[in-house]
Amino acid sequence: MTTDIDDITRRTLDYYDGHAQQFFAGTIDHDVSQNIAALLGAIESTLPFTILDLGCGPGRDLKTFSMLGHRAIGVDGAAQFVDMARAFSGCEVWQQDFVHLDLPPAMFDGIFANAVLFHVPSAALPKVLKDLYAALKPGAVLFTSNPRGHNEEGWQGPRYGSYYDVETWQHYLVAAGFSPLHHYYRPPNLPRDQQPWLASVWRKPVR
């Protein structure tokens, strides 16, 4: 199974490396201010916050966090994205794929996982969530946003995806130790059948 997961990860990252410029052009103007506000609004630490942008891509949101005065660090498995994010945001960016994360323990006030964790195969998701949990300070916050579905999983063209409903997603996060804060669907102010994204906010309990 580990070999299969590594192959899935490599093939998905190969897609992004091969389409990095197109991805940047296609996403640079996306408005994710609702998601950024959801993360920052839930953090109870002293300003400025230390934020990990998981799957930072070309660095759009890293730059936003940095311009807001926070210490923002990116991590991405695609080498092209890492180079682009460093250049675009001026932030520190680490190259790591999600199934082999090597993050400092209890370092971050918040982790921003926007449109990324759905690429993790379900068999690897519990470990990835445990890694993120360990990287957060006690009381810190994880934000996630993923395309929702009915727990389908598999290849969508050259990219792998898992599309959870809210109950299944909550099951994974609670099993990893997180406490739910709230969730919502995106884009805002549309009927539910026109809101393909499930966003959720979670806290690492203070024990």
N, C-alpha and C positions, 0 to 999 in steps of 0.2 A: 504493500500500500504506500509506503514512503516513496518508493521509486515512482509510482503513479502520480503522487502529489507533486513531487519535484518536476516531473514532466509537464503536468498541467501548468504549474507555475512558470516554467521556462517558456512554454509556448505562448502563454498569455503575455508575458513580458516581452517576448520577441515581437509580438504584434505592436505593442506600444513603442518599442524602440524603432520599429520600422515606420511608424506613423506619428512620430513625436511632433513634427512641425504642424501637421494637419490638425492634430489634437489641440495644440496650443491655440491655433487660429480659431478653432471651432468652439473653444470653451472660455477664452479670455474674458468675454463679455457676459458670461453667465452670472446672474445675480443670486448669490448664496448668502446674502446679508442676514436673512432670517436664521440660517443655520449657525453662522458665526455668533450672532446675538444669543442664540439658545445656549451655546457652549459658555460664552463669557458671562452671561447672566446667572449661570448656575454655580460658577466658581466662587468660593468664599475665602480665598487666600488674600494676602496683601499684594497690592499692585507693585510692580508689574508682574504679570503671570509668566511662567515658563510653559510654553505650548509646544506639543509635538503635532505636526501636521503629517499624519500617516497616509502614505500614498500621495505625496504632495504634488506629483506631476510636474508641470513646468514652473510652478511657484506662485501662481496667482494668489492663493489664500495665504501663503507664507508672507508675501509682501504686505497684504492687508493687516495681518497680525502685527508685523513689525512696524508698520506705519501707525498703528494704534498704540505703540509704545511697549509692546510685550517682547519678551525674548522668544523668538520663534525658531524652532529647529525642524527641518524636514527629513523625511525618510521615504525612499522609493527604491524599488527593485530594478527599474529601467535606467540604464546608464545614461541614455540621452536626456531623460527627464532630470536626473541628478545634475548634470552639467547645465541644463537650461535653467533649473530652479536656482542654482547658485548665482548664475549671471543675472537673472531677472529680479530676484528678491534681495540679493546681498546677504542672505542668511546662511547659516551652517546647514549642510544637507548631507545625510548619510546614505550610502547605497546598501540596502539590505532588503531581501525579499521577505514577505510576511510570514512564511512558514519557517524561517530561520532568523527570527529577530534576535538581536543582541543589544538590548536597551539597558541603560543604567537603572538600578533599582530606585524606586520612590523619588524620582527626579521631577516629574511633571505635575503642574497644577491642572492641566487639561490636555486631553488628546482629541484631536479633530480628525475623525475617520469619515470623510465625506466622499461617498460614491466609490468606496474601495473594498470594504470587507466582503461584499457579495462575490468577489473574485476568488475568495478562499474556499477550497473544497470543504464540504461539511465535515469530512473526516478529520480535517486539520483545524477546524474552527475552535474547538475547546482549548487547544494549546495556544493558539494565537491570542485568544481572549485572556488566558491566564498570563501570558507575557505582557499584555497591555495593562492588566490589573497590577502586576508587580512593578511596572514602570511608573505608576501613579503614586503620588503622595497619599497618605490616609486623608480621606475627605475630598479628594480630587474628583474630577469629572471626565467622563468619556461621552463624546457625541458621535453618533453613527447615523448615516443616511444611506439607504440602499433601495434599489428598485424592488418593489414588493411583488409577491405572487402567491402561489398556493403550494409552496415548498418544492417547486421544480428545481432540477439541478442538471447541468450538462453544458455542452458547447453551444454557443450562439455565434455561428461563424467561427472566426479564429480566436475568440475569447471564451473563457469558461465562466459560468455564473451560477449562483444559487439564489433563488428568489423566494424568500420566506414570507409567511403571513406574520401578523404581529404576535400571535400566541407562541409560535415556534421560536421567533427571534427572542422574545422575552425569556423563554425557557433556557436558551443558550446563555444569555447574559446573567441570569440569576444563578445558574449552575456554576458560572465562573466567579461568583461572589459579589456581583454588582447589585446595588439597590436601584430600582426604577424611580426616576423623577417624573418624567412625562414623555409623551410621544405625540407626533402630529404627522399630517400627510401634506405632500407638496405636489405641484405649486399651490400656494394659498388661494383661498376665495374661489375655488372651483368645485363642482360636484365630485364626489368620491371617485367615480369611474374615470375622471380626468385628472386624478392625482396618483401618478404611478410610483411616487417615492414615499417611503416610510422613514421618518426621522425620529430618533429617540435619544434621550439624555439620561445618563446613569451616574451614580456616585459610588466610589469606593468607600465603604463604611470606615468610620474611625473606630478602631477596636480598643 
